[in-house]
Amino acid sequence: MTNRYLVPLCSGLFFANWIAIDANAQASTKASVQSHIAAAKNAAYEPGNDLTVLYDTVCAPASSGSGPKEPNIQAVPETRPPEKGPRAEWRTEPGKAFDNLYYIGSPFQSTWAVTTSDGIILIDSGYDYSVKELVTEGLKKLHLDPTQIKYVILTHAHNDRFYGAKYLQETYKARLIMSEADWNVIAKTLDPPELKPKKDMVATDGMKLTLGDTTLTLYLTPGHTPGTVSVLVPLKDGNERHVGAVWGGINPDVGRYGVRYFPNMEETFKTWIASAKRFQDIAAKANADVYITLHPFYDKALDKLHALNFRKPGGPNPFVSKDNLNRFLTIIRECTEAQLARISS
């Protein structure tokens, strides 16, 4: 065979081989995406513990035709209460979940009050426009004293978590606790300066927060923000003792409100996956059996609060489910794995 025929033949074989390799790689990526989505879907529903909304939310980017996309990081945050649509109805009644854990949030954003022998620890503050009614008045409805708020743990630097914190800081002299990374985020965001609280305590990984007879443990679980905080909370239910787990975010987030958290989506997803794996292991070792939600619609928390009004003496607490907590974190991890696989194609 002459060289003039050999060169085109070799070139043709090279491109054919390249096309075959590319097709195999795409097929492998698709299989990986589908495998992670299937694992998340398998964890999404059990009778009495419906996590399908969480699955729909976190797996949606991986399932969409276009795949995960970077958000508009320069978008200006919403600072006014919604006037139309379901989120305009931000009021809801407070409720008691455990002897030392109370819900004082909205139908969409959670604020929890942990009561101790020496005061109250809040987990997140909610918005500035809702904090007086939901937190101050909510505690009073539960026959708790808002002046006893001693600490507010801010799980991450998003407006639904910290816009109400300045009011609590100034009104009750409550100490605010957030990771160093997220304090730095707040300093740089496009959020209105008048809604930013004064920097206070810094949460560190494994930090113990003790107030009276109760000790909470804080962990740094970045990925939703650079310094997302997750928390283990000891809970009391009559003579029973439980451990609640607050997972500090939902979706992996590359940046928001003028601040880039991570260099790119790949780094964001890998960080969130690693945090979810680690906290899932931490929760298992702590024998955690209660998921303490950041958004009640993901785990039907308000339905569970309502169900407690009909609980028979000695009956089960609907919030207690080690399986539910594990499934929640599995969905977070598997859906994010699917997003990572999707952008790797």
Protein Blocks (a to p, Z undefined) as FASTA:
>chain_A
ZZklmmmmmmmmmmmmmmmmmmmmmmmmmmmmmmmmmmmmmmmpcghiacklmmmmmmmm
mmpmnopadddfkbccdfbdcfedjklmmcccdddfbfkbccfbdfkbccdddddfkbcc
dehjbjfklmmmmmmmmmmmnopafklpmbdcdfbacfklmmmmmmmmmmnopacdddfk
lmmmmmmmmbdfklpccddddddehiacdehjbccdddddehjbmkbccddddddehjbc
cdddddfbfbdcfbgehiafbfblklmmmmmmmmmmmmmmmmmmnopabdcdfblklnom
mmmmmmmmmccehiacfkbcfklmmmmmmmmmmmmmmmmmmmmZZ
